[in-house]
Amino acid sequence: MPRTESQPALTKVAYKSHTHPSADGLHLNLLQKIYNKIRLPNRFPDSHLPTIMQETLHSARCPSFLDHLENLGPDKWERTAEKIKSINLLFSQAFQTMAKLLRINEKDRKNWHAAAIHGHSKFNKLIPLTSGEANHLRAINITTVSHLYGTNEYGEMQNNPNPEIDRRIIGNPGLIEKLNLLRQALNRLNLPFRDKRHVEYVSAGLLLRGEANISRHYRKTLREAKDDTIKTAPAYSTRIQDGVFYPTVETFTKAYNIIGMNSLPSKTKETAFQTLNRTIWTNNKAFKSKSRNNPNCDYCGQTETVEHLLHDCKEYSAPLWDEFGRCLTRTLTTYSGNEMATIKLTPLEIIYNKIHPAVKIHLKEKSVQLMVIHLIQEIKRDIVYRRMNAGAHRHRVNLTRLRAHLISNVKKTISLLQYQGTKNHQESISFLILLEGTINERVLQ
């Protein structure tokens, strides 16, 4: 296909908008390397990078590299990137990447107060700082946005104007008004003041002073910024739309912490993850994808959704969890010596990985509490496995077989914990052996 005149422009836009994070990380590492060579000349005596950088900036009539690091915000870094683009494209891309990182830092709840005043992206574009005003602020040590705010007797920032600004900036009400407008724009972001103090060094210099490669910090920052925009996984809103049970956003988000549970096998984690995202292959999904004639559960004939499969089916999952709750109650009573009401497991414990209140009260050891969550994950995985590998049943599974399924999962968990051999597992194994005995007793009744 012949290339049209508009295609090269579109390619440039796409490249500029979607630069790969790895390339951005290399650009930032280059700036960090140059800064370290300037700060520690004895460690890098033969490097020419600082000289090349300085000559590039001087040719474009831009502030020095150290001036950028010690005084300037993202708007100024971006402006410099445009000015040196025709002289040194690599340095231009590095400055552009730093501008992107600094913009993220301006909204970061931990580091927003270290952002530079001069070149701040929230500075009013209609009445920007002049060069003379910027030099004056620098001369009186007002360089970061933290200086726009007053402090209490302990030196902690407060959400009120810094009275020192009026005292230091005499005879220039226009500059004071510009700074007030910036402070008001920052207040609209609702950023925290707790444990914040005046900062003398701006974000760029602080970022490049770190010992570790700045590319690692950059990747982490991008990931956190992306997480903040997503808030919750899409499966949360689909639950609301479909009218099925859903917890608070906090509970739903914390449910994903199960992925970091060290004792769980990867396949069990996968099942837990699919459960939260509602991506387990059910008969309802198969019917919608036209690979099955009906959406019905092979046990009870009702529509088989993820929720139905894992805890609502009256012919399998519901009685299975009921029996597990009864066995867990009897075991807890024996283990703790305290009588208690029969434990009824809900979607909060089955789907969203919360610790049942009775377990939390009567099992004091955190490791044993986590083991109960671990066991529930194994039972969920077993439910999915048996449904996927058994033929059509359309009848209730008898209680003895349900207990056999539970025993199988308890033995599997005991074997896994013994194989892992962690000291923290000893009490958990003892509890599981007690639970296995309880289930066996009910089989023989």
C-alpha positions in Angstrom: 0.0 0.0 0.0 1.5 3.4 -1.0 2.2 5.7 2.0 0.1 8.8 2.2 1.5 12.2 3.2 -0.3 12.1 6.5 1.2 8.7 7.6 4.7 10.0 8.8 3.1 12.6 11.0 0.8 10.1 12.6 3.8 7.8 13.2 5.6 10.6 15.0 2.6 11.4 17.2 2.1 7.7 18.1 5.8 7.4 19.0 5.7 10.5 21.1 2.5 9.5 22.9 3.4 5.8 23.5 7.1 5.7 24.0 8.0 2.4 25.5 8.8 2.6 29.3 12.1 0.8 28.8 13.3 3.5 26.4 12.1 6.2 28.9 14.0 4.4 31.7 17.2 4.4 29.6 16.8 8.2 29.0 16.5 8.8 32.7 19.5 6.6 33.5 21.5 8.7 31.0 20.5 11.9 32.9 21.4 10.3 36.2 24.7 9.2 34.8 25.6 12.7 33.7 24.5 14.1 37.1 26.7 11.6 38.9 29.7 12.5 36.8 29.2 16.2 37.6 28.7 15.5 41.3 31.5 12.9 41.6 34.2 14.0 39.0 36.9 11.9 40.7 35.0 8.7 40.1 34.5 9.5 36.4 37.5 11.5 35.3 37.4 10.6 31.6 33.8 11.2 30.9 32.8 13.7 28.2 29.0 13.5 28.7 28.7 16.5 31.0 30.7 18.6 28.5 28.5 17.5 25.6 25.4 18.2 27.6 26.5 21.7 28.6 27.5 22.6 25.0 24.1 21.4 23.7 22.2 23.5 26.2 24.5 26.5 25.6 24.0 26.3 21.9 20.2 26.4 22.3 20.5 29.3 24.9 18.9 27.2 27.6 19.7 27.1 31.4 22.5 24.8 32.5 21.8 21.2 33.4 22.4 21.8 37.1 19.9 24.8 36.9 17.3 22.4 35.5 17.9 19.9 38.3 18.0 22.5 41.1 15.3 25.0 40.1 13.0 24.0 37.2 9.8 22.1 36.8 8.3 20.0 34.0 7.2 22.9 31.7 10.7 24.2 31.5 12.2 20.7 30.9 9.7 20.2 28.1 10.5 23.6 26.6 14.2 22.8 26.7 13.5 19.4 25.0 11.9 21.2 22.1 14.8 23.7 21.8 17.6 21.1 21.7 15.7 18.7 19.5 17.5 19.7 16.3 20.9 19.7 18.1 20.8 16.4 20.1 17.7 14.2 19.7 18.8 11.8 22.5 19.1 14.5 25.1 15.9 16.0 23.9 14.1 12.7 24.5 15.7 12.4 27.9 14.5 15.9 28.9 11.0 15.0 27.6 10.9 11.9 29.7 12.0 13.8 32.8 9.2 16.3 32.2 6.8 13.4 32.1 8.1 12.0 35.4 8.1 15.4 37.1 4.4 15.9 36.1 3.5 12.7 37.8 5.5 13.7 40.9 3.6 17.0 41.1 0.5 15.0 42.0 2.2 12.3 44.0 0.9 12.3 47.6 4.3 11.7 49.0 6.4 14.1 47.1 4.2 16.8 45.6 5.6 19.4 48.0 9.1 19.1 46.5 8.0 20.2 43.0 9.7 23.3 41.6 7.7 26.6 41.5 9.4 27.7 38.2 8.0 25.5 35.5 5.2 23.9 37.6 2.5 22.6 35.3 -0.2 24.2 37.5 1.3 27.7 37.2 -1.1 30.0 35.5 -0.2 30.1 31.8 -1.8 33.5 31.2 0.5 35.2 33.8 3.7 33.1 34.0 6.8 33.9 35.9 9.2 36.3 34.2 12.9 35.5 34.2 13.5 38.4 36.7 10.8 37.0 39.1 12.2 33.5 38.9 15.7 34.8 39.7 14.4 36.8 42.6 12.6 33.8 44.1 15.8 31.8 43.7 17.8 34.5 45.5 15.5 34.4 48.5 15.4 30.6 48.6 11.8 30.1 47.5 12.1 27.3 45.0 9.7 24.5 45.8 5.9 24.6 46.3 6.5 23.7 49.9 7.7 27.3 50.5 4.2 28.6 49.5 2.8 27.2 52.8 3.3 28.1 56.4 4.4 25.7 59.1 3.5 25.1 62.7 5.8 25.2 65.7 7.1 21.7 64.8 8.1 22.7 61.3 5.2 20.8 59.7 3.5 22.3 56.7 0.0 23.7 57.2 -2.6 24.5 54.6 -2.3 28.3 54.9 -0.1 30.9 53.1 3.5 31.3 54.1 3.7 34.7 55.9 7.4 34.8 55.0 6.5 35.4 51.4 5.0 38.8 52.0 8.0 39.7 54.1 10.6 38.6 51.6 8.9 39.8 48.5 8.6 43.5 49.1 7.1 45.9 46.5 6.0 43.2 44.0 2.3 42.5 44.6 2.1 40.9 41.1 4.5 38.2 42.0 2.7 37.5 45.3 -0.6 37.1 43.4 1.0 34.7 41.0 2.2 32.5 43.9 -1.2 32.7 45.5 -2.8 31.5 42.3 -0.4 28.5 42.2 -1.1 27.6 45.8 -4.9 27.8 45.1 -4.5 25.5 42.1 -2.6 23.0 44.3 -5.2 23.1 47.0 -7.8 22.0 44.4 -5.9 18.7 44.1 -6.6 17.9 47.8 -3.0 16.7 48.4 -2.0 15.7 52.0 0.0 17.9 54.4 0.7 15.3 57.1 4.4 14.9 57.8 5.3 17.4 55.1 8.1 20.0 55.7 9.7 22.7 53.6 12.0 21.2 51.0 15.1 23.0 49.7 15.8 20.7 46.7 13.3 20.3 43.9 12.1 16.9 42.6 14.5 16.5 39.7 17.6 16.8 41.8 16.2 14.6 44.5 15.2 11.9 42.0 18.6 11.7 40.3 20.6 11.6 43.6 19.3 8.1 44.4 21.8 5.2 44.4 19.5 2.9 42.5 18.9 3.4 38.8 16.1 5.9 38.4 14.5 3.7 35.7 13.3 1.4 38.5 11.6 4.3 40.3 10.1 5.4 37.0 8.5 2.0 36.2 7.1 1.9 39.8 5.7 5.4 39.5 4.1 4.6 36.1 2.5 1.5 37.6 1.2 3.3 40.6 -0.2 6.1 38.5 -1.9 3.6 36.3 -3.4 1.8 39.3 -4.8 5.1 40.6 -6.6 5.7 37.3 -8.1 2.2 37.3 -9.2 2.2 41.0 -11.0 -1.2 40.8 -10.9 -4.1 38.4 -13.7 -4.1 35.8 -15.2 -7.2 37.4 -16.4 -5.0 40.2 -18.7 -2.9 38.0 -20.0 -6.0 36.1 -21.1 -7.5 39.5 -23.1 -4.3 40.1 -24.6 -4.4 36.6 -25.6 -8.1 36.9 -27.1 -7.7 40.3 -25.0 -10.2 42.1 -23.5 -9.8 45.6 -20.6 -7.4 45.7 -18.6 -6.0 48.7 -17.2 -2.6 49.4 -14.4 -1.4 47.0 -11.9 -1.8 49.8 -12.8 -5.4 50.5 -12.9 -6.2 46.7 -9.4 -4.6 46.2 -7.9 -6.4 49.2 -9.2 -9.7 47.9 -6.5 -9.6 45.3 -3.9 -9.8 48.0 -4.4 -13.6 47.8 -2.1 -13.6 44.8 0.8 -12.7 47.1 0.2 -15.6 49.5 3.4 -17.6 49.5 2.0 -21.0 50.4 -0.5 -21.2 47.6 0.4 -23.1 44.4 0.3 -21.1 41.2 -2.7 -23.0 39.8 -4.7 -22.2 43.0 -3.8 -18.6 42.7 -4.9 -18.6 39.1 -8.3 -20.0 40.1 -8.6 -17.3 42.9 -7.7 -14.6 40.3 -10.2 -15.9 37.8 -12.9 -16.0 40.5 -12.4 -12.4 41.3 -12.4 -11.4 37.6 -15.3 -13.7 36.8 -13.4 -15.4 34.0 -13.9 -19.0 35.1 -15.4 -20.9 32.1 -19.0 -21.7 33.0 -21.9 -23.2 31.1 -23.4 -19.8 30.9 -20.3 -18.5 29.1 -20.2 -21.5 26.9 -23.9 -20.9 25.9 -23.2 -17.2 25.2 -20.2 -18.2 23.0 -22.5 -20.7 21.1 -20.4 -23.7 22.1 -23.2 -25.2 24.3 -27.0 -25.6 23.8 -28.0 -24.2 27.2 -26.5 -22.2 30.1 -27.7 -24.7 32.8 -25.8 -26.3 35.6 -25.2 -30.0 35.1 -26.0 -30.6 38.8 -29.2 -28.7 39.4 -30.4 -27.2 36.0 -30.1 -23.6 37.1 -28.1 -21.0 35.0 -24.5 -21.7 35.8 -22.6 -18.5 36.5 -19.4 -18.1 38.5 -21.4 -17.4 41.6 -23.7 -20.3 41.1 -20.8 -22.7 40.4 -18.8 -21.7 43.5 -21.4 -21.2 46.2 -25.0 -21.1 45.1 -25.6 -24.6 43.5 -28.1 -26.4 45.9 -27.0 -29.8 44.6 -23.2 -29.4 45.1 -21.4 -26.2 46.2 -24.0 -24.9 48.7 -24.1 -28.2 50.7 -20.4 -28.6 50.4 -19.7 -25.2 52.0 -22.4 -26.0 54.6 -20.7 -29.2 55.6 -17.3 -27.5 55.6 -18.7 -24.8 57.9 -20.0 -27.5 60.3 -16.7 -29.4 60.4 -14.7 -26.2 60.8 -17.0 -25.2 63.7 -16.5 -28.5 65.5 -12.8 -28.4 65.0 -12.5 -24.8 66.3 -14.5 -25.8 69.3 -12.2 -28.6 70.1 -9.1 -26.6 69.3 -10.0 -23.5 71.3 -12.2 -25.1 74.0 -14.9 -22.5 73.4 -18.5 -23.2 72.2 -19.6 -21.2 69.2 -22.4 -20.8 66.7 -22.2 -22.9 63.5 -20.1 -21.1 61.0 -21.9 -20.1 57.8 -19.6 -19.2 55.0 -20.7 -16.4 52.7 -19.4 -15.0 49.4 -17.2 -12.7 51.6 -15.2 -15.7 52.7 -15.6 -17.9 49.6 -15.2 -15.3 46.8 -13.5 -12.3 48.4 -11.1 -14.1 50.7 -12.0 -12.5 54.0 -11.3 -14.3 57.3 -14.6 -15.4 59.0 -15.1 -13.5 62.3 -15.3 -16.8 64.3 -11.9 -17.9 62.8 -10.4 -14.6 63.7 -11.6 -14.8 67.3 -10.8 -18.4 68.1 -7.6 -18.9 66.1 -5.1 -16.5 67.6 -2.2 -17.5 65.4 -2.1 -15.5 62.2 -0.5 -18.3 60.3 -3.4 -20.7 61.1 -5.9 -18.0 60.1 -4.2 -17.7 56.7 -4.1 -21.5 56.4 -7.9 -21.6 56.6 -8.0 -19.0 53.8 -5.5 -21.3 51.9 -7.8 -24.3 52.4 -10.8 -22.4 51.1 -8.9 -21.6 47.9 -8.1 -25.2 47.4 -11.8 -26.2 47.8 -12.7 -23.5 45.2 -10.2 -24.9 42.8 -11.5 -28.4 43.4 -15.1 -27.3 42.7 -14.0 -25.9 39.3 -11.9 -29.0 38.6 -14.6 -31.5 39.3 -17.2 -29.6 37.3 -14.8 -29.4 34.4 -13.9 -33.0 34.5 -17.1 -34.8 35.5 -19.9 -35.6 33.1 -23.5 -34.4 33.4 -24.9 -35.3 36.8 -28.2 -33.6 37.3 -28.6 -35.1 40.8 -27.6 -34.2 44.2 -24.1 -35.4 45.3 -24.6 -37.4 48.5 -23.2 -36.1 51.8 -20.6 -38.9 52.1 -19.1 -38.0 48.8 -19.0 -34.3 49.7 -17.1 -35.2 52.9 -14.7 -37.3 50.8 -14.0 -34.2 48.6 -13.3 -32.1 51.7 -10.9 -34.8 53.1 -9.1 -34.9 49.8 -8.5 -31.1 49.9 -7.4 -31.2 53.6 -4.9 -34.0 52.9 -3.6 -32.2 49.8 -3.1 -29.0 51.9 -1.3 -31.0 54.7 1.0 -32.6 52.1 1.8 -29.3 50.5 2.6 -27.5 53.8 4.8 -30.5 54.9 6.6 -30.4 51.6 7.3 -26.6 52.0 8.7 -27.3 55.4 8.2 -23.8 56.9 8.3 -23.6 60.7 5.2 -21.3 60.7 3.3 -24.3 59.2 3.6 -26.6 62.1 0.6 -25.2 64.0 -1.4 -25.1 60.8 -0.6 -28.7 60.0 -1.8 -29.7 63.6 -5.1 -27.9 63.0 -5.6 -29.5 59.6 -5.0 -33.0 61.1 -7.6 -32.2 63.7 -10.0 -31.0 61.0 -9.4 -34.2 58.9 -10.3 -36.3 62.0 -13.5 -34.3 62.5 -14.6 -34.9 58.9 -13.7 -38.6 59.2 -15.9 -38.9 62.4 -18.8 -37.4 60.5 -18.3 -39.9 57.7 -18.6 -42.8 60.2 -21.7 -41.4 61.9 
